[in-house]
Amino acid sequence: MTLASMTGFARVQGEAGVVRWTWELRSVNGKNLDVRLRLPAGLEELEPRIRERCAKVLQRGNVSIGLSMQRDQGEAVLTINQTALDAVLAAVDLLRQRLPDVAPPTLDGILAQKGVVELKEPEEDPAVREVLLATLLSTLDEALDALVDMRRSEGSAIRDIILGQIGRVAELTARAESLPARQPEAIRARLAALVAELMDASAGALDSQRLHQEAAILATKADIREELDRLHAHVSAVRELMAAGGAIGRRLDFLAQEFNRETNTLCSKSNDVELTTIGLDLKAVIDQMREQIQNLE
């Protein structure tokens, strides 16, 4: 399965008879799938069907879906609103009684009053409406396919970036593992020199046996074998997830947090300048990798 990002855009147009429309879809990062709709008045019945279609092809992301429609004006019919006309004529009669010398209003003046003349769409045949709704949803499916294609294209690019970054993490982990300062002989020599220096400085006042015990405890606390093993395991887990594909963004984000945790511990245990440098490089790569991961579905 391929990877998909949560960022994408699609626009698809359609028409049926005198009606033309445009679907516009945008998606950005989100913890879950959140679909927001902007539909023309009278098409609210489409909302559950739109959400159902989105849930079938999208796993995560904040998705905005807008539908704009235009209808040819030639089909609209001018009608007289009888109630509004009666109210205007009643007002004219009242004014004529109170102001008999004033010229009566003209016909075009009366018809120009708000609400007297209305532009009405003809009654829509239910069968024709169902065909229109089906065609609208068909073009929505086209738009969703285009959105998914764009998200997968970006996901493929992100996949290559993350694989490069995880390769860098593996390389830095191997370097930390092979540092001369981490070899048992080097650790023993460093601790022995430290103990000897403390004994000389204290003129033998310190208990040498207790001092050696404390040095052994410090050596155990400074050991990073466990952190290195976990880093190797996390690298393998990321590569397996990337190979499997699909909606793996959440699991990769969890692993990125684990990478960061192990690297912080490694840096805190470091007693070598080169190991600290490697730890800081690891943190930088892991932060960059997590930024990319958070774009994935």
N, C-alpha and C positions, 0 to 999 in steps of 0.2 A: 504494500500500500504506500502511496505517496504521502508526503507531508504537505500541509497547507498552512499558510499564514492566516491571520485574522483580518488582514487589510485587503480591501478590494473595491472595485467600482464597476458598474455595468449600466448601460442604457439601451433599451430596446423600444422601438416604435411599432405601432400596429394600426390597422384601420378595418372597419367593417361598415359598409354602406356610407352613411353621412357622418359617421363618428370616427375620429382619430384620437390616438392616445400615445402616451410615452410613460414607460416604467423607468424609474431611476433608483438604483440600489447602491448603497454605500455601506461598508463595514469597517470597523476598527476594533482594536483590542478590547476584550472584556472577559471577566471571570466566568461568565455563563453565556448562554444564548439569550440575548435581549433584542426582540424585534419591535421596532417602532414604526407605525404606519401613518401615512397621510393620504387619505382617500377622499375623492369628491363626495359631496352630500348625496345620499341615496344609494351608496354602494357599501354601506357598513356590513351588509350580509357576507361580503367577501372576506372579512377579517379572519374568521376561524380557518377558512380554507387556505388563506395565504400563510398563516402561522404553521399550519400542518405541513405545507410544502417546504417551508424553511427548515423545519425540524428534521425533515427527511435527508437533507443534503448538507446541513450545517450543524456543527457541534457547539462551537463557542463564538463569541464576538458580539459587539453592539451593532446591530444591523438596522439601517434606516431605509424604508421603502416608501417611495412617493409615486403617486399616479396622477397625471394631469390629462384632462380630456377636452376635446373641442368637437362641437357639433355644427354642421353647416347651418347657416342662418336661414336658408331658403325654406326649411321645413317648419319653422316656427309660424304660428298663426296669431294675428292681431285679434283680440276680443275685447268687448266692452264689459267692464265690471259694473253690473246693474246696480248693486248696492252703493258703490262709490258715486255713480252718476246721479242716483236719486238724492243722495246727500248734497251734492253740488247744486242740483236744480232747486232743492228746498231752500238752500242758502240764497240762491238768486232771487226766488220769490220773496223771501224775507227782506232782502235789500231793496227790491222794487217797491215794496209797501212803505218802507221807511224813507227811501230816497227816490221819489217818483220822477224827478227831473234828470236823473242819471241815465245815460244811454245803457241799454241792456248789453250784457256780454255777448260776444260773438261765439259761434259754434266752435271755431278752432281754439278759442280761449277756454271754453268749457272742457274740451277734450284734452287740453294741455295740463289740466289739473292732475296732480299725482294720484295714481291708482285708478283713474277712470279707464284708461286704455292699458291693456296688459299684453305682453308678448308671451304666449303660451306654447309650450311644446305639445305636439299631438299626443294623444294617449298611446302608450307603448303596448304593443301586443306581447302578452306573456311569453309566447314561444320565441318571438324575436329577441326578447330580453335575455332569455336563457342562452340563446346562441351567442349573444354579445358577451355575457358573463363567461361562457366557456372559452371564447376566443381571447378575452382578457387574461384568463388564467393560463391559457396556452402560451401567450407571449411573456407572461410572468415566468413560466418555466424556462423559456429561452434566456431571460435575464438572469435567472438563478444559475443556469448552466454557465453563462459567461462570467458571472461573479465567482463561481467555484473554480473555473479555469484560471482566472487571474490569481486567486488565492493559492492555488496549487503551483502556479509558475513562480510566485514569490517564495512559497514554501520550499521549492527545489533550490532556489538560490540560497535561502537561509540554511538549508541542510548542508550545502557545501561549506558555508562559513563555519558552522558548528563543528563539522568533522575536522576542519583544519585546526580549530581551537582545541578540540579534545585531543588531537594529535600533539599539540604543543604542551598540554597538561601532562600527557603520558611521557613526553620527552623530559620535561622538568622534574617529574617524579623519579624517573630513572637516574637523572643526574644527581638528585638529592640522595638516592640510595647508594650511589657509587662514590660519594665524596670520601676522600682519604680520612678526613676528620671523624667519619662515622665508623671506621674500622675498629674492631675490639682492641687491637694493639695500640692504636693511636689514643683511644679513650683511656686505656690503662696507663699509658705513659703520661698523659696529661694529668690524670688524677694523682698518680704517684709523685709527679713534680709538685703539684699543689700541696699535697700532704707534707712533703719534705720541706717545702717553703714555710708552711705554717709551723712545723716543729722547730725549724731554725729560728723563726721569729719569736717563738714563745720560750726559747731556751729550755725545751724539754718539759715545760710546765703542763702541757696538754697530754691527755691520755691517748697514746698512739693507737691503741686498739679501738677506742671509741671514735677516734678521728677517721680511721679506716672504714668503720661501720657507716658513719655519716656520709663519707665519700661514696660508698656503695649505694646508699639510698638515693643520693643526688644523681648518680649515674643512671639508676633505674628510672627516676622521674624524667630524666632528659632523653630517654630512649624514644625514638620516633618510629620504631618498627611498625607499631600498630597503625599509626597514621598513614604510613606509606602503603601498607597492605590495603587499607580502606580506599585510598586514592586509586590504587590499581583496580580494585573491585568496582569503583564508581565509573572509571573509564570504560571498563568492559560492559557495564550496565547501559551506559549511554550509547555505545556502539550497537548493542543488541536492539535497543529501542529504535534507533535511527534506521536499522535494517528492517525492522518490522513495520515502521511507518504508522500511519493513521493519526488519530487524535491523541498525541503523546505529550502535549505541551505541559499539562499539570505534573506528570511524572518527571519530565525533564527538569521542571522548575524545582521540584523537591530535591532531585539529585544535585542541582546547582547549589542549593542551600547546604547540602551535606559536603560538597566540595569545599565550600567556604569555611564550614566549621572545622574540617580536618586541617585546612591550610592555616587557620588562625592558631590551632593547637600546635602545629608544627613550628610556626614562628615563635610562639611563646616558649617552646622547649629548646629553641636553637641556642647553641653556645659557640657557633662558628659563623664568621662573617659571610662566607660563601653560601652557607645553608640559609641564612636570613635573606640574602639577595634572591635566592631561588624561591623562597617562600613569598616574597613580595612580588616577584614575577608571576607566580601562580595566582596570587590574588587578583592581579591586573587582568590576566587572561580569563579567569573565572567570572569576574564582573562583566567583561565584554561578552562572554558566552551567555550569561544570564540575560543580558539585554536582548540578545537575539532570540533566546528561548521564549521570552515573554511575548514575542510576536506570533508564536506558533499556536495553532488550534489545539 
